[in-house]
Every structure is written in C-alpha cells, then in structure tokens.
C-alpha cells in the first residue's frame, strides 16, 4: 500500500502531552492517552428537536466527536431525550443557574453536564445534580469564563486574571470532590488568548483532571480562527489539553473544520486530506488558487488521512511531491501539462485542463486503498485474538 506514513514519530515533531486522568463523555474517552477530541455547539433552539438534530447531523459529517446543546428552559430539556437518541455522538447539556435543568438533562440521557457548581445554588441542590449525574452516567464539565467570574473573586483580584480564573475552577472542583465525584473536566476560557493560555498553564499544574480548551467568543471566521489557532496552538504545543472547541461567530461546522486543522497541523489528529499548495506566482503553470479551491471542496468528504501537494512550478513541486501521497507539479518542459506523483514517485503526465477531475479520482482511489488495507488488518487482528 503506497500511502505515506504520516504518523511516524520524528523527534523534532514530538509533543509531550500533560498526563491527566481519563474520564468518559458517553462512549468517548477524554484525557489520559485518548486522542484529543473536537467539540462544537449547536446554535438552534434546543426546544426545536428537528432543527437541532439536523445541525448535529452536519457536525457529525464534519467529524465532530462531542456536541454541546444549551438547555436554558424546561422546553429544551424536554426535547433533549429525542435529540440524544437521534445523535451518533455524545451530547453535552449546557446548564446555567437552575439546578432542575441539570437533573432533567441527566435523566434525558445527556452524556455530560456543563455547569458551574457554585452557580447552581445551595449544597443540597448541587448534591442533587451530582447524584443525578452519578445515577445516569454523566460526566461534568466545570466551565469557568473570564466574563462571568464570581463577584468575590473580582473584588479580590480587581479584574479577570489567570489567578482568579484558576481560583474559581479549583473552588468548583472541590465541591465535586467533596461529594466524591471525580468524572469531571475543566475549562478556563477568555476571549483574550494571553489570559486564556496563562490560566490554563496555571490550572494544568494545579490539578490532574482533563482540560477542555477554548478561546471563548473568538469572533468571526477569519479573525476567530487566527485567535483560536494562536491560543489553542500554544497550549497544545506545550502538551496541555484533552478536548477542544473553537468558538466562532459562524456556522458551527466551521468550528469543527478549524479544530481538526489545528490538531492536524500539530500532528495530534489525522483526518481528511491535507492539501499542501504554493501561494502561486508568475512561474505557475496553471491557476493554483482556483484549482486548490475546487479540490478542497470536492475532497471535503474524505475522512481518510492523506496528503496532496499542488505546486505551480518545478522549483519546489518535485520536492513536496516526494513527501505526499498524491502530488501534482505544473510547469516544466511541456506547456499545458504537469507531472503527477504517487507515493513520492513520478507516475505520469497530466493535461492541466482535466487535472481536477483526475486528481480527485486519484485521491479517492488512494483513500479506498487505505481503508481496504485498514479493514483487512483489523480482520487479521480479530482472527488472531
């Protein structure tokens, strides 16, 4: 099978992940040696089960691992059972202030409750929510946000700061631990990447639970992606983080795409086609930007981890093609034609006019080859057991 080995460990690419204990969010493991998961959140009315399920379907097709839905009222938790049954991924119920919504969400089948125990009310109410989570196999995410810190912490520190956010997180964690509940993860998010990273760095040293990463309210697609990439990338590079959510004022599907792209860039998850393309210049033998745009759209359905290089000329094209599963290099001696590389080796020439259809076919065939080999290997493993 001529698929490049993208998972091979290279010393200069190794990231030493922080050791955290492992919890479960439904059937998905979070923390420990489990892969870093990608989350997103629906923006439909949860009470509209049909619309919410439709959006979850789109997120599932994009590869999401966990989906969060907001449950601000009884109508939302009433619809949650239908949503949970229809979803193929675990559902996290976002709960604020009213403890009964947390209990209702647990009964409805939520895999995780996102709460701040200190906002739920009295100790008895917190105990009731935790008991419901325990009874129904829910984990809990303690979600601390710089924009909604407790008043006493703002008075103590004067403003949102890393110390205040970590204080809040550890206070809430102690509430759960005092109730002998340990199936929880924590997030300490801010819209400022500097504040976010500093808070997570301190928290990572203070507790061993899994950490859910995010730069909250990052903004629209382009600027929010950049801000999230800087913040999340810094933490992931340092080994911090067990699950992530990219918060964009955009279609939630874009959050999933960006999340996987961040993980892919760091070699932490491998999903879909990684397109390596030049920015183009006067040397290009074909319209690189237009071609890459078409290929990105037409290859979006492929989940198999593959690499594709699309380079406009022979300066860097052959070198990049040596390291990708499929490569196309424009220019050279023949006008209107380029060279196709498979598994790093020259394979055949290709007319530029037909390149998109041809390359899509090559990548799809390579993906099918890879999946067939993977299935065969899995069958051999099962047979051996």
C-alpha positions, 0 to 999 in steps of 0.5 A, spaced: 500 500 500 503 506 497 500 511 502 505 515 506 506 514 513 504 520 516 504 518 523 511 516 524 514 519 530 520 524 528 523 527 534 523 534 532 515 533 531 514 530 538 509 533 543 509 531 550 502 531 552 500 533 560 498 526 563 491 527 566 486 522 568 481 519 563 474 520 564 468 518 559 463 523 555 458 517 553 462 512 549 468 517 548 474 517 552 477 524 554 484 525 557 489 520 559 492 517 552 485 518 548 486 522 542 484 529 543 477 530 541 473 536 537 467 539 540 462 544 537 455 547 539 449 547 536 446 554 535 438 552 534 433 552 539 434 546 543 426 546 544 426 545 536 428 537 536 428 537 528 432 543 527 437 541 532 438 534 530 439 536 523 445 541 525 448 535 529 447 531 523 452 536 519 457 536 525 457 529 525 459 529 517 464 534 519 467 529 524 465 532 530 466 527 536 462 531 542 456 536 541 454 541 546 446 543 546 444 549 551 438 547 555 436 554 558 428 552 559 424 546 561 422 546 553 429 544 551 430 539 556 424 536 554 426 535 547 433 533 549 431 525 550 429 525 542 435 529 540 440 524 544 437 518 541 437 521 534 445 523 535 451 518 533 455 522 538 455 524 545 451 530 547 453 535 552 447 539 556 449 546 557 446 548 564 446 555 567 443 557 574 437 552 575 439 546 578 432 542 575 435 543 568 441 539 570 437 533 573 432 533 567 438 533 562 441 527 566 435 523 566 434 525 558 440 521 557 445 527 556 452 524 556 455 530 560 453 536 564 456 543 563 455 547 569 458 551 574 457 548 581 457 554 585 452 557 580 447 552 581 445 554 588 445 551 595 449 544 597 443 540 597 441 542 590 448 541 587 448 534 591 442 533 587 445 534 580 451 530 582 447 524 584 443 525 578 449 525 574 452 519 578 445 515 577 445 516 569 452 516 567 454 523 566 460 526 566 461 534 568 464 539 565 466 545 570 466 551 565 469 557 568 469 564 563 473 570 564 466 574 563 462 571 568 467 570 574 464 570 581 463 577 584 468 575 590 473 573 586 473 580 582 473 584 588 479 580 590 483 580 584 480 587 581 479 584 574 479 577 570 486 574 571 489 567 570 489 567 578 482 568 579 480 564 573 484 558 576 481 560 583 474 559 581 475 552 577 479 549 583 473 552 588 468 548 583 472 542 583 472 541 590 465 541 591 465 535 586 470 532 590 467 533 596 461 529 594 466 524 591 465 525 584 471 525 580 468 524 572 469 531 571 473 536 566 475 543 566 475 549 562 478 556 563 476 560 557 477 568 555 476 571 549 483 574 550 488 568 548 494 571 553 489 570 559 486 564 556 493 560 555 496 563 562 490 560 566 490 554 563 498 553 564 496 555 571 490 550 572 494 544 568 499 544 574 494 545 579 490 539 578 490 532 574 483 532 571 482 533 563 482 540 560 477 542 555 480 548 551 477 554 548 478 561 546 471 563 548 467 568 543 473 568 538 469 572 533 468 571 526 471 566 521 477 569 519 479 573 525 476 567 530 480 562 527 487 566 527 485 567 535 483 560 536 489 557 532 494 562 536 491 560 543 489 553 542 496 552 538 500 554 544 497 550 549 497 544 545 504 545 543 506 545 550 502 538 551 496 541 555 489 539 553 484 533 552 478 536 548 477 542 544 472 547 541 473 553 537 468 558 538 466 562 532 461 567 530 459 562 524 456 556 522 458 551 527 461 546 522 466 551 521 468 550 528 469 543 527 473 544 520 478 549 524 479 544 530 481 538 526 486 543 522 489 545 528 490 538 531 492 536 524 497 541 523 500 539 530 500 532 528 495 530 534 489 528 529 489 525 522 483 526 518 481 528 511 486 530 506 491 535 507 492 539 501 499 542 501 499 548 495 504 554 493 501 561 494 502 561 486 506 566 482 508 568 475 512 561 474 505 557 475 503 553 470 496 553 471 491 557 476 493 554 483 488 558 487 482 556 483 484 549 482 486 548 490 479 551 491 475 546 487 479 540 490 478 542 497 471 542 496 470 536 492 475 532 497 471 535 503 468 528 504 474 524 505 475 522 512 481 518 510 488 521 512 492 523 506 496 528 503 496 532 496 501 537 494 499 542 488 505 546 486 505 551 480 512 550 478 518 545 478 522 549 483 519 546 489 513 541 486 518 535 485 520 536 492 513 536 496 511 531 491 516 526 494 513 527 501 505 526 499 501 521 497 498 524 491 502 530 488 501 534 482 507 539 479 505 544 473 510 547 469 516 544 466 518 542 459 511 541 456 506 547 456 499 545 458 501 539 462 504 537 469 507 531 472 503 527 477 506 523 483 504 517 487 507 515 493 513 520 492 514 517 485 513 520 478 507 516 475 505 520 469 503 526 465 497 530 466 493 535 461 492 541 466 485 542 463 482 535 466 487 535 472 481 536 477 477 531 475 483 526 475 486 528 481 480 527 485 479 520 482 486 519 484 485 521 491 479 517 492 482 511 489 488 512 494 483 513 500 479 506 498 486 503 498 487 505 505 481 503 508 481 496 504 488 495 507 485 498 514 479 493 514 483 487 512 488 488 518 483 489 523 480 482 520 487 479 521 487 482 528 480 479 530 482 472 527 488 472 531 485 474 538 
